[in-house]
C-alpha cells in the first residue's frame, strides 16, 4: 500500500459491487494524498459510515440496494453538511444528474474516469468547488440555465419515488392526509411519513410550500 501523506483526504467509497470497491480503493490509495477510511455497499450503510469515520468526501454510486445513492446523498448532506459527496456512476441521464445535484452532491463523474480526473475532483470538492466530468458538464449547464427543470418527457420531481410523487400529486389537488391514505390504500401514518420525506427532498417548510411548487410543476390537476 502507498504511504498516505499527512492531511490526506479521507474518503468513504459506496458501491454495491465488491470488485468495483476494491478497484477504487487501489486507485485512490495510489494517489498518495487520499486515504480510504470506509467501504460500504448500500445507502443506509453509507450514512452510518459517515457518522462513524468522519470523512472529507463520500464517493457515491447512484444505483444501490435499498436506499439509493441520491437519497443517501440527501441524508449525508443533511446529517453532515461539511462532508462533500462526489457521485461516481454509469448513469448520465438528465433526471439522475438533476436529482443528485438537488440532493446536495458537489460533483458528478462517470465511471471510467481516469485516475487523475478522480483525484482532481476529490481535491476540488474538498476545496468547496462543484465539479462535473466532461460528459456531464454540458448537460448540467443546460439544466440549470433553464431553471433546473427536467427535460420534456421526464417526470416532475425526478428525485421523488413514484409513491412520493403520487402522494404529492394528491396533496396538490387539495386532499388531506386521511383522504390521501384512503385513495392509495395506505395508513395515515405512512402517508405522513412519506410527506415528511417529500418535504425534505423538495427543501420546503411544509404543506403550503410543497403545494405551490407541485402546482407550478403540473401536479394536482385533478378534481
C-alpha positions as CSV (number, residue, x, y, z in Angstrom):
1,X,0.0,0.0,0.0
2,X,1.2,3.5,-0.8
3,X,2.2,5.7,2.1
4,X,-0.5,8.2,2.9
5,X,0.5,11.8,3.2
6,X,-0.3,13.8,6.3
7,X,-3.6,15.6,6.0
8,X,-4.8,13.2,3.3
9,X,-8.3,13.5,2.0
10,X,-10.4,10.9,3.9
11,X,-12.8,9.1,1.6
12,X,-15.7,6.6,2.1
13,X,-16.4,4.5,-1.0
14,X,-20.0,3.5,-1.7
15,X,-20.7,0.9,-4.4
16,X,-22.6,-2.4,-4.3
17,X,-20.1,-4.3,-6.4
18,X,-17.1,-5.7,-4.3
19,X,-14.8,-5.7,-7.4
20,X,-15.5,-2.0,-8.1
21,X,-14.9,-1.1,-4.4
22,X,-11.6,-3.0,-4.5
23,X,-10.6,-1.3,-7.7
24,X,-11.5,2.2,-6.4
25,X,-9.6,1.6,-3.2
26,X,-6.5,0.6,-5.2
27,X,-6.9,3.6,-7.4
28,X,-7.3,6.0,-4.5
29,X,-4.6,4.5,-2.4
30,X,-2.2,5.1,-5.3
31,X,-2.8,8.8,-5.3
32,X,-0.8,9.3,-2.1
33,X,-2.9,12.2,-0.7
34,X,-6.1,10.2,-0.3
35,X,-7.0,7.7,2.4
36,X,-9.9,5.3,2.1
37,X,-11.5,5.2,5.6
38,X,-14.5,3.1,4.7
39,X,-16.2,0.9,2.1
40,X,-19.9,0.1,2.1
41,X,-22.4,-1.5,-0.3
42,X,-25.7,0.4,0.2
43,X,-27.1,3.8,1.1
44,X,-28.1,3.2,4.7
45,X,-24.6,1.8,5.4
46,X,-23.1,4.9,3.8
47,X,-24.9,7.3,6.2
48,X,-23.8,5.2,9.2
49,X,-20.2,5.0,7.9
50,X,-20.0,8.8,7.5
51,X,-21.1,9.2,11.1
52,X,-18.5,6.7,12.3
53,X,-15.5,7.7,10.2
54,X,-16.0,11.5,9.6
55,X,-14.6,11.5,6.0
56,X,-14.0,14.6,3.9
57,X,-15.6,13.0,0.8
58,X,-18.1,10.3,0.0
59,X,-17.5,8.7,-3.4
60,X,-21.1,7.6,-4.1
61,X,-22.7,5.4,-6.7
62,X,-26.3,6.0,-7.8
63,X,-27.7,2.6,-8.1
64,X,-27.6,0.9,-4.7
65,X,-29.8,-1.7,-3.0
66,X,-32.3,-0.3,-0.5
67,X,-31.7,3.4,-0.1
68,X,-30.3,4.6,-3.5
69,X,-27.3,6.9,-3.9
70,X,-29.4,10.0,-4.4
71,X,-31.4,9.6,-1.2
72,X,-28.2,8.6,0.6
73,X,-26.6,11.8,-0.6
74,X,-29.5,13.8,0.7
75,X,-29.2,12.1,4.1
76,X,-25.5,12.5,4.3
77,X,-25.7,16.2,3.4
78,X,-28.5,16.8,6.0
79,X,-26.6,15.0,8.8
80,X,-23.1,16.2,7.9
81,X,-23.1,19.2,5.6
82,X,-19.4,19.5,6.0
83,X,-18.9,16.2,4.1
84,X,-18.7,16.5,0.3
85,X,-20.5,13.9,-1.9
86,X,-19.0,13.1,-5.3
87,X,-21.1,10.9,-7.5
88,X,-19.3,8.2,-9.5
89,X,-21.7,6.3,-11.6
90,X,-22.5,5.0,-15.1
91,X,-25.8,6.9,-15.2
92,X,-25.6,10.2,-17.1
93,X,-29.3,10.8,-17.9
94,X,-30.7,14.3,-17.1
95,X,-33.1,13.2,-14.4
96,X,-30.4,11.4,-12.4
97,X,-27.9,14.2,-12.7
98,X,-30.6,16.7,-11.7
99,X,-31.7,14.6,-8.7
100,X,-28.2,14.1,-7.5
101,X,-27.4,17.8,-7.5
102,X,-30.7,18.7,-5.9
103,X,-29.8,16.2,-3.2
104,X,-26.6,18.1,-2.4
105,X,-23.9,16.3,-4.4
106,X,-20.9,18.6,-5.2
107,X,-19.7,16.7,-8.2
108,X,-20.7,14.1,-10.8
109,X,-18.3,11.8,-12.6
110,X,-18.9,8.9,-14.8
111,X,-17.4,5.5,-14.2
112,X,-14.4,5.1,-16.5
113,X,-13.0,8.5,-15.4
114,X,-9.2,8.5,-15.4
115,X,-7.3,8.3,-12.1
116,X,-6.1,11.8,-12.3
117,X,-9.6,13.1,-13.1
118,X,-10.9,11.4,-10.0
119,X,-8.1,12.8,-7.9
120,X,-8.6,16.4,-9.2
121,X,-12.4,16.0,-8.5
122,X,-11.8,14.9,-4.9
123,X,-9.4,17.8,-4.2
124,X,-11.9,20.2,-5.8
125,X,-15.0,19.2,-3.8
126,X,-12.9,19.3,-0.6
127,X,-12.0,22.9,-1.5
128,X,-15.7,23.7,-1.8
129,X,-15.9,23.7,-5.6
130,X,-18.5,21.9,-7.7
131,X,-17.2,19.6,-10.4
132,X,-18.5,17.6,-13.3
133,X,-16.9,15.2,-15.7
134,X,-16.7,16.2,-19.4
135,X,-19.6,14.0,-20.4
136,X,-21.9,15.7,-17.8
137,X,-20.9,19.4,-17.7
138,X,-22.8,20.5,-20.8
139,X,-25.9,18.7,-19.6
140,X,-25.8,20.3,-16.2
141,X,-25.3,23.7,-17.8
142,X,-28.4,23.1,-19.9
143,X,-30.4,22.0,-16.9
144,X,-29.5,24.9,-14.6
145,X,-29.6,27.6,-17.3
146,X,-33.2,26.6,-17.9
147,X,-34.1,26.9,-14.3
148,X,-33.2,23.3,-13.4
149,X,-36.4,21.9,-14.9
150,X,-36.3,18.3,-16.1
151,X,-36.4,17.9,-19.9
152,X,-39.7,17.3,-21.7
153,X,-41.0,13.8,-21.2
154,X,-39.3,13.3,-17.8
155,X,-41.5,13.2,-14.7
156,X,-41.8,16.2,-12.4
157,X,-39.6,15.9,-9.4
158,X,-37.3,13.0,-10.5
159,X,-35.8,12.9,-7.0
160,X,-39.1,11.5,-5.7
161,X,-40.1,7.9,-5.8
162,X,-43.3,7.0,-7.7
163,X,-45.2,6.6,-4.5
164,X,-44.0,10.0,-3.2
165,X,-45.0,11.6,-6.5
166,X,-48.5,10.1,-6.2
167,X,-48.9,11.5,-2.7
168,X,-47.6,14.9,-3.7
169,X,-50.0,15.0,-6.6
170,X,-52.9,14.3,-4.3
171,X,-51.7,16.8,-1.8
172,X,-51.5,19.4,-4.6
173,X,-55.1,18.5,-5.6
174,X,-56.2,19.6,-2.1
175,X,-56.5,16.2,-0.4
176,X,-55.9,15.9,3.3
177,X,-53.8,13.1,4.8
178,X,-56.7,10.8,5.6
179,X,-58.1,11.3,2.1
180,X,-54.7,10.5,0.5
181,X,-54.4,7.4,2.7
182,X,-57.8,6.2,1.6
183,X,-57.1,6.8,-2.1
184,X,-53.8,4.9,-2.0
185,X,-54.9,2.2,0.5
186,X,-52.2,3.3,3.0
187,X,-52.4,4.2,6.6
188,X,-52.4,7.9,7.6
189,X,-49.1,7.4,9.4
190,X,-47.5,6.0,6.3
191,X,-48.7,9.0,4.3
192,X,-47.4,11.4,6.9
193,X,-44.0,9.7,6.8
194,X,-43.9,9.9,3.0
195,X,-44.8,13.6,3.2
196,X,-42.0,14.3,5.7
197,X,-39.6,12.7,3.2
198,X,-41.1,14.7,0.3
199,X,-40.8,18.0,2.2
200,X,-37.1,17.2,2.9
201,X,-36.4,16.3,-0.7
202,X,-38.0,19.4,-2.0
203,X,-36.4,21.5,0.7
204,X,-39.7,23.1,1.6
205,X,-41.0,24.1,5.1
206,X,-44.3,22.3,4.8
207,X,-47.6,21.6,3.0
208,X,-48.2,25.1,1.7
209,X,-44.8,25.4,0.0
210,X,-45.0,21.9,-1.3
211,X,-48.4,22.5,-2.9
212,X,-47.2,25.7,-4.6
213,X,-44.1,24.0,-6.0
214,X,-46.1,21.0,-7.1
215,X,-48.7,23.0,-8.9
216,X,-46.1,25.0,-10.6
217,X,-44.7,21.8,-12.0
218,X,-48.0,20.5,-13.2
219,X,-49.2,18.3,-10.3
220,X,-52.6,18.5,-8.6
221,X,-54.6,18.8,-11.8
222,X,-57.4,16.5,-10.7
223,X,-60.8,17.3,-9.3
